[in-house]
């Protein structure tokens, strides 16, 4: 059977942790930050983890 290729977009966006969770980058943090409040931007600094019910969709795309 041939090797399954890794999804290039997902390997840039997600990282699998030892606990089994998958860490992702938060949306709405790149540009147009002047109109967002400081409180909102501070909240966007926190890490985001993929919901356990969605791990089954993301995990096969990762190389590890």
N, C-alpha and C positions, 0 to 999 in steps of 0.2 A: 504494500500500500504506500502511496506517496506521502510525503510530509505535508502537514497542513500549514499553510502560510499564516503568519501572524498578521493581524490587522494593524497596519502602520499608524492609522489615526488613533487607535485605542492605546497603543503602547506609548504614545506621547501624552495622553490625557489621564491615564490611570496608573496606579501603583498598588501592587498587592502587598499587604502587611503580613507579618508573622501570625497575627491573630486571626487571619483569614478574611478580614475586612478589606475592602478596596477603597483607596483614597482617590478623590478626584479634585480637580481644580474648580473653584467656584465660578459661576457665571456672573456677569455684570461688574467685573472688576478691572477691565482693560482700558476703557476710554469713556469720555463724557462724565468724568468724575466730579466736575465742578458743580453740577446740578444736584448731586447726591449729598445728603447730609452726612456730617461726620459720624453720627451714630450708626447710620446705615453702612458706611464704609468700614467702620470698626468691626461691625458684625460680619462683613464679608472676608475679614482676615482669618476667621476661624476655619479650621480644616473641615472639609465635607467628605462624608463617607457614603458610598453607595448603599441604598437600602437593601437589607438581606433578601428581600423578595426579588430584587433585580440582579443579584450577583450571578444567577444562572445565565443571564443574557450577556453579561460583560466578561465573565471569567474565561469562556472559550476563545475570546478574541486576544487574550494576553499570552505572551510567549512562555510564561512560567506557571 
